[in-house]
């Protein structure tokens, strides 16, 4: 069947392109770091060589901007971006932290769906392709329909260079029949790993609602503050350089000047001297209606990226031929003052305020009116004022003493060079970063154990009965015995093992294994834990979830006794004989506990309680170490039984 519907053609093309890119990416993912870098460098060199021609095609096709500035933007993408990512590791082990026992390994996301705008078509194509390839991804580009030819020409240049370096065919794809349905089909494809969306608010929202991970951008409404200590002549020159760069098509270009009262007149004079034309009240109204026709919230595309003289002529305003910027002096911010919004052209609004605090407040209001999270700039020699401004304004790129455009994209600052500038959550974006290869790959982490885990077990019969308390995988007693021959004896060394672990315990008279088993079984019975028979080599042990901790008797609450030395081991033998007697029965409640696990100690620590132990108390080695280190044990010569007055050992 031959498709004739433009949308259906675009949808089919999107599906086929992403399938080819996915197959190519699987091969590309096996490339070494050296091979990846060689492909990136070859593409960058080819784009640099073709930069001027691509800039001319872009201006001819879209009518936006001017050739010299588009050449500079192309060079930012083909020269500055490769320089910034040169040496960046994106294959195999990225980082290794031996101290923490962690290694990080890079993995590509797969296929990048790159949506390209008409305002910066060729430079954005070069930039997004290079950072995608650097992270071992394939890329499918969806051009803006009004810039399709220059974008596809750029893709052809990049694709040929990649193929010459051995890259698989289909690694760089471009839609030849772009429509909104086709772009949406591309963005929601399950073969797409991430979307790089640059364009209007509607497009970015479509990217976020596609169901695939996406990096979008928000609108900019950049205020530029001239503080009283600023070099006013340079400040105005920087602002005009940014505002006229490619005729204001970059969304981080200045939209408003906010001058502190002390330098207002000097700033106004510099604006006039450097080619600014101040509009009258009637001209402000006329221009506002043309730029935001019909009360639209976005600038009329007819004036976007046009020279100031061209825009003035369109609005019927006579200006000198040397006019570089049209300036509207405004008293407010918001819908009643249309030119206070983002204009994407050489049009500025001008404000002044009494002091720094009032200027900062005004800049915040401007950002809230359509530029949250994007960019702001300040011109000042006062570091404290710069910091105050940076802390207060809701923008994630604060450019100091430079053009906000050149500073934000990393041309005149050390920010990462980028044509996609995240605005964070205030701007509805997932990140506030300048997007680079690091955002287009996943990182898996291999982590070694740094802290021992307590091995807690539960018997098979309790698991079958559906025991509800938390446990870890069961571990047989014979496995515990195999780990350390001294574990059982240490567990049964009673108080001597608690308070004097360094003392010799081999000759101490302690209950035998059967006696210990009976004590543990009695503890289980008292705590309502079902047991069957004495401990054997095949039996597993469950540490109680709730410790048997007894509050100090009333007469002891003011002065809690401290741990004492180990008691005489003689009572142990008597107690063992008593336990062996058939008349021995487990008491109803205890003040002195019989059995202590590490978990008992931790719970006692959380409750800020003490654990009372006597000559018959069995303490596990881990409980002993933890309890001693936190002074948790109170040693008495009392035996487990009904509530009784504490008898502390000496």
N, C-alpha and C positions, 0 to 999 in steps of 0.2 A: 504494500500500500504506500502511495506517495503522500507525504504530509504536505498540506498547503497552509494550514493554520500556523501563524507565526509563533504563538505561544506553545503549541504542541511541538513544533520544530525545536524551540529553545529548550523545552523540558527533555526531549529525547537527547539533544546534544549534551545537556548537563549530565544525564545518566551515563552516556557513553564516555564522556570526558573523565568523569570521576572514576569509572571502571579502569580506563587505560592508566590513569595516574596511580591508582592503587596497585596495579600489577607492576608498574615501573618502580614504585616506592619500595616494594618488597625486595627488588634487586639492589636498589640504591642503599637500602639499610645495611647491606653486607659490605659496603665500601669501608676502607680504613680511613682513619683521620686524615692521612696524607692525601688520599684520593678525593675525599670530600672537600678539603681545602683547595685542591687543584681545580676542581670544578667551579667552586665559588670565585676564585681569583680570575679564572678564564672568563666567566660571565661578567664580572665587574670590569675587566679590561675592555671587553667588547662594548659594554654599555657606555663606558667613558669615551671611547672612540666615536660612538654614534650619538653622543649627548647633544651636540648642537643641532644635528638634523632632526632628532626626535623632538627637541624643543620647538623647532619651527613648525613641524607637523601639528604639534599640540595646540599652538596658538592659532594656526590656520583653521583647524577643525572646530575648536571650541569657542574661539574669540576671547577667551579669558587670559589675563596676564600679558606678559611681554617676553620676548625671546631671551634677552640677556639674563633675566632673573630665573627663567625656567632652565636655562643652561646651568646656572649655579645650583638650583635644586637637584637637577640630575646628577651633578658632581657630588653633592652631599650624599646622595644615595649610592653612587658607584665608586666613590673614593673614600669618603669619611666613614661610611658604614663598614666596608671591608677592613679598613684600618682598625676600627674599634673591636671587631670580632676576630681579628687575626690573632692566633694563639689561643683562642677560646676552645676548650675541650668539649666536644659533643659526642664523642665515640668512646665506648667502654667506661673505664673508671675515671670519673671526673675529679673526685676529691677523696682523700683518705685521712681520717683522723685516728691515729694510732692511740692517742691518749684516751679517747672515748670509745674506741673499738668500733668505728663506723666507717664503711666505705660507701660512696655514692656512685651509681652507675646510670649513665644517660640512655634514654630510649626515645626514639622519635614518636611523634603523635600519629604519623601516617600521612594523610592527605590534608593540606591546608586549603580551605576555600577562601580566596582573597577577593573581596569586593572593592573595586577601584573607582574613585570619584572623578568627576570631570574637571574639578578645579586644579588638581595636582596629578594628572593622569600618568605621565611617563615616569616621574620621580617615584611615585608611590608603587608603580609596577616593579621598578628596579629594586627598591628597598624591600618590598614584601617577598619577592622572589629570592633574593640573596639570603635573608634571615631564615626563610623556609628551608633552602638547600643546606645551609650551614647546620641545621638541626636534623639533617638526613630525611627530610620530608619531600614529598611531591607537592606541587601547587597547581590549583586550577583557578584561573583568574576570570572574574565576571566583570567586564567593562561597563562603565556607564554608557548608555546608547549614544550619547552625543560626543563621546571620545573613543569610540570603538576602534577607529583606524589607527590612531597613534598608540593606543595601548597594545593592539595586536602586533603592530610593527615592533614595538619594544620587546614583546614576547618572542618574536621571530629572531631578533638579535641575540637574546639570552639563550633561547633554545638551541640555536646553531652552535654557540660557543660550548654549551654543556655537552652536546653530542660529540664534538671534536675531542673532548676529554674522556670519552668513554661512558658518559652517563646514559642510562637506558632511555629509549624513545618513549615519549609520553610523560616524562617527568615534569615538564612545564606545559600546561594546557591553557588555552584561552577560548572562551565561548565566542563563536563567530556570529551568533544570532541572539544577543542578550535581550531578555525581557524580564519583567518582574517575576512572572511565574517560573521562568527558567532559573533565575537566581534563587528563588525560594526552593526549588527542587534540588539545586546544588547544596544549599545550606542544610537541608534536612536529611541529606543522604547519610545512611549509616556508615558509609565508607569514609566520610569526612571526620577527621580527628579534631579539628578546631577551625573556627571561622575568624578571619580578620576583616572586620567590617568598618570601612571608612565611607561616610556619606551622611545623608540627612538623618534626622531623628527617627523617621518612619522606618528607614532601612535598618538602623541599628536595633530598633525594637523587634523587627522581623527576625534579625539574627539571634537575638536573645530568646525569642519564642519558638525557634526552630527545633528545639530539643537537643541541639548539639552544643558543646562548649564554644564560647565565643568571646572575643575581645572586641569591644566597640569603643567609640569615642563619643564625647558629648560636645555640645556647642560651646563656643568661647565668647566671653564678653569682657575682654581684658581691660582692667583699669591700670593706668600708669601714673603713679604718684610722684610729684616733684616736691621733695621735702626742702625745708628752708636752707639746709647746708649743701644742697646739690650744686653741681656745675650746670647751671641752667642752659647755657648755650649747647653743651654736649648732650644734655638730657633731651632737649627738643630735637636735636639732630638725630639722636638714636630713635626717638619716637617716630619721626617722619621716615627714617630709613625702614623701620619695621612696617609702618602703615602703607608705604608705597611699594614695598617688596612684592613683586608680581601683582601689584595693584590690590593688595589686601586679600588674596585668595586663601591664605593660610589662617586657620581658625585661632591661632595664638597671636595674631596681629593685634596691636593696640586698638581699642575702641573708644577710650575716653582718657582725657588728661585731667588729673585732679591735682591742683596746685595749692600749696599752703599759702595763706594770705600774705606772708612776708615776701614771697617771691612771685606773686601773681602778676604784677605789672611787667616784671622782667620776662616772665614766661610768655605773656601776650605779645610783647615786642619781638621776642625771638621767633615766635610762630609767624608773625608778619614778615620778618626779614628772611625767613627760610622757605617762603613759598606757600604759607597758609592764607586762605581766604575766609574771613569771618562773615557768616551769613547774617542777613537782617532777620527780624522776626517773621516778616512775610515770606522770605526765602526759606527759612527753617520749616515753616508750615508746608510750603509747596514741595520742598524736597522730601519731607517726611511722608507726605501722601503718595509720592511716586515710589519711594524706596519700599514702603510697606503698604502697597496698594490694597484697598478694601479691608484695612485693619488686620492684614496678615501678620503672623508672628515671625515670619522669616522674610529675608530680603528678596526683593524682586530679582529674578535671575537676569533681567535685562541690564541691571547696573552692576552685577557681581563681576569683579575682576576687570573693571573698566577704569580708564584714566579719569582724574578729577575733572579735567576740562570736558571730556566726553559726557560725563554724568551731568555737569552743569548745563551743557547745551541741551541735553534731553529734558531737563527740568525748566528750560527757558530762563536760565540765570546767566548773566554776562559776567565773566571773570577774566582776569589777565591771562594771557597765553602761558605765562610761567607758573601758573597755579599748580601746586603739587597736591594739596590737601584742602578739602572743604571742611570748615570748622563751625559747629553750632554751639553757642554759649547757652547752656540750659540751667534751669533752677531746680529741676526735679528728676526723679527716676521712675520709670514704669510706663504703662500703656498710654498715659496722657502725654508722654514725652517720647515718641517713637524712636527718635534718633539716639536714645540712651541704650538701645539694644545693639546686638551684633549686626554689622552692616556689610562685611566681606568686600569692602571697597575703600578707596581713600577718603573716607568721611569720618571725622572725629567729633565727639562732643567734648565740651570744655567746662570744668567746674573749678570752684575754689572754696576753701573752708578756712576757718579762723586759725586752727592749730592742728597738730599732728593727730590728736585723737579724733577730731571731727573729720579729717581727711580719711583716716582709716575706716571710720564708720560709713562714709560715703562709698568707699571702695567695696566694702562688704555688701552694701545694698546693690551696687552695680553687678557684682558677681551673682547675687541672688536673683537678679533679673535676667537669667539666661546663661550664666557662665560658671555655675558651681563646679568646683573641683578642677577647673582647667588651669589657667595661667594668670598671673598678675606680675607687675613690675614696679620697682621703686628706684628712684634716683636720689642718692643721699651719700654724704660723707660721714654720717653719724651711725656707728655700728649699733648702738642701742635702739635707734629709730628703726633700722632695718630689721632687727630681731623682733621688735614690737609689731611691726607690720607683718612679718612672716608668721608670728604666732596667732595673729588675729584673723587674717583673711582666709576664706575657705577655698583656697587654690593649692594645687599640689606641685606647681612649678612657680617659684618666686625668683624672678630674674632681677639682678641688681646691677645698676649702672650699665645697661646694655639694651639693645632692641629686644623686645619680648619675643618676637618671632625668631630671630637668630639665636637667642639664648635658649628658648624652650626646645628647639629641635637639635640642640647640641652643636651649633655652628660656632657661636661666640662664647660658649661655656663648655665645661667638661661633662655635661649631661650626655647620656647615651644618644648618639645621632639617630633620629627616628622621624618618620612621617605619620606614625600612629601614636597619639598621646592620650593615655588613659586618664580618666577624670575621677576614678574611685567611686565609692558608693554615693557621694553627693551628686555626681553627674550621671548616676545610673550605670556605671561601669564596674567590672569585676576587679580592676586593678587601677592604680594611680601611676603606674610606671610608664616610661618610654619603652615601647615594646621592642624586644630583641629576640635572638635565637633561644635564650634561656626560657622564654615563655612558650616556646613551641616544641618542647620536649618534656617527657616525663622523667622523673628521677626515682629510681628504686634504691633502697638502702639496705645494706647488709650489716646487722648489728650483733656483736658478741655480748655474752652475758657479762655484766659488770657488778651484779649484786646477787648473792646466792638466794635461791627460792626455797622456802620451807616446803618439804615434801609431806603432804598430809594425805592419809589413806582412809579407805572405808571398806569394810568386809563385804564379801559377795552377798551374804544373806541380807545385809542391811540395804544394799543397792536394790536387790530384788523386792524388798519390802517398801521401797520408795522413800528412803531417808531424805528429809527436807533440808538438813543443814548443809552449808557449802563444804565441798571437799575437793581435793585434787585426785588424780589417778592413784589407785591403790598400790601399795608397795608391801610385799611380804616381809614378815619379821626376819626370815632367813636372809633376805637381801640386805636388810639393815645390819644384821650381824656380820655379813660378809664385808660390808664397808669398813667396819672397825670392830676389832675383837673387844675393844674396851667399852663399847657403847652401852651394853647391857649392864656391865658392872658399874659404869659411871652413872647410869640411870638409877641404880639401886644403892648408890653410895650415900643416899639420904642427905642429911644436913651437912655431913662432912664434905660432900662433893659440892654443896652450895657455897658454903662460907670459906672453905679452904681448898680450892681446886688444886692448889700447888702441893698440897700435903700428900704424903704417901698413903694410898688407900688399899694397896694390895693385901696388907695384913689386917685390915679392919674387918671385924666380924659383921657381916651383912646378911640379910635374908637370902635364901637361895632362889633359884629361878622360879620354882613352883610357888614360893611365898609371894614373890613379886607379881606373878600372874594372878594370884588370888586377890591381892590388893587392887590391882588394876580392874579386875572383874567387878569387885565390890563398888569401885568408883563408878563404873559404867551403870551398874544396877541402881545406884543412888541417883544418878542423873537421868534415869529413864531410857538408857541406851540398851537395846536387846543384845545379849551375848549368849554364846553357847559353848560351854566347856572352857578349860584353861588354855592359856597360850601354847601354841605349838609352832613348829617350824613352818607350817603351811598357813598359819593364821595371820590375818592382817589386822593392824591396829588403827582405830579411829581416835584422833585427838578430840576431846570434847569441845564443842563450839562455845560453851559458856563456862567460865572458870568458877570454881568454888571459892569465892573470896568472901571472907567474913569481916564485917566492920569491926573496928576496935571496941572493946567493952567501954561503957560510959566513963569509967575512971581513967581510961587511957586516951581519950580524945584530945586532951590539951597537949599532951606530951607523947607523941608516938615513939615507941621504943625503936632503937636502931638495931641492925643486925649484930648478933654476937658471934662468938667463936663456936665451932662445931661442938655438939653435945657429946657426952660419953656414949660410945656405941653399945655399952652393955644392955640398955633397955631394948635394943633392937632384937636380940636373941629371944628375950622374954615375949616380946610382941609377936615374933614369928611363931613361937610355940602357941601363944594364945590364938593366932589365926588358924593354926593347924587343928585346933580343937573344934569338934563339931558343934559345941555350944556357942562359938563365936558368931555374932550376928551383926550385920551392918547397922550402925546407929541411924536415927531418923534425920539428924542434921549435925553439921560440924562447925565448930569455930576454927579448928585447926584442920587444914586440908590434907588429904592423903596423896593426891597426885597433882602435879603441875606441869603443863605443857607450855611451849613458847606462846601459843595463842592466849593461854590464861594470863600470861604476863602482859601481853600487849593490851588485852582488854582492861586489866587492872590499871595499866598506865593511862589509858584513855579516861578511866573513871577517877583517877587520882586516888586509888586505894592501895592498901598494903596487902600482902599475902602472908598469912600466918602458917608457919611450918613447924613441925615437931620431929621427934626422932623417928617416926614411922612414915614421914612424908617422902614420896618418890618424886624426884624432879628430873626431867629430861635434860641432857647436856645443853641443848640450845636454850631451854628455859633458864637454866642455871646461869649461863653466860649473860643473857639479856637482863635477867633480874638483878644480878650482882652489879652490872654496869649502871643500873638506874636505882639501886638501893631500894628494891621492891620487897625484900623478904624481912619478916619479923620472926626470929627464931625463939621458940619456947620449949620447955620440957613437958608440956601438956600433950596428952594423947588425944586422938580424935574421939569425940563424944559429945554429950549434951553441952549446952552453954555453960561455961565455967570461967572463973576468974583467971586472967592471964598470969602464967608463971614463966617469967622470962629467965633464960639461962644466963649464966655469968660469962 
